[in-house]
Amino acid sequence: MKKLLITSIIFAFVLAVPAHAEQLVVVVNKNNPIEKMNHSEVIDLFMGKYVVFPDGNKATPVELNNKSEIKKAFYSELVGMSLARINAYWSRLKFTGRARAAIEQPNQESLLTYMSNDTSAISYLPRSQVTANLKVVYELNE
């Protein structure tokens, strides 16, 4: 009986782990001069505190729409907040006019196209989705 209980708990835990267990990375256009960023710099850009990269060049956060599991996982890993809390946070900021939200793309293909054409763009992807037009500047859960 005890073995069955332990097995059930382990099975429930495995089911609770997100299917997208692949590491997320923060990427920029390959021609962007930024090579590395730290955790707080990434938070500052994606949470609207700053609109420039650490070197002072313009930064344009780009992300998938709210239906994306990748977006949910990114904010959960980056700041420990649910997407509902992130949306509420951005609603307050937009209402006060203090910040502009990231540019949303409807799917992965359009996000990759946008990133390839804009040297100021910064986004996040599963590591396997990084193309030759992008470079990794930060890895989540290092």
Buried (B, 14 or more C-beta within 10 A) or exposed (E): EEEEEEEEEEEEEEEEEEEEEBEBBBBBBEEBEBEEBEEEBBBBBBBBEBBEBBEEEEBBBBBBEEEBEBBBBBBBEBBEBEBEEBEEBBEEBEEEEEBEBBBBBEEBEEBBEBBBEBBBBBBBBBEEBBEEBBBBBBEBEE
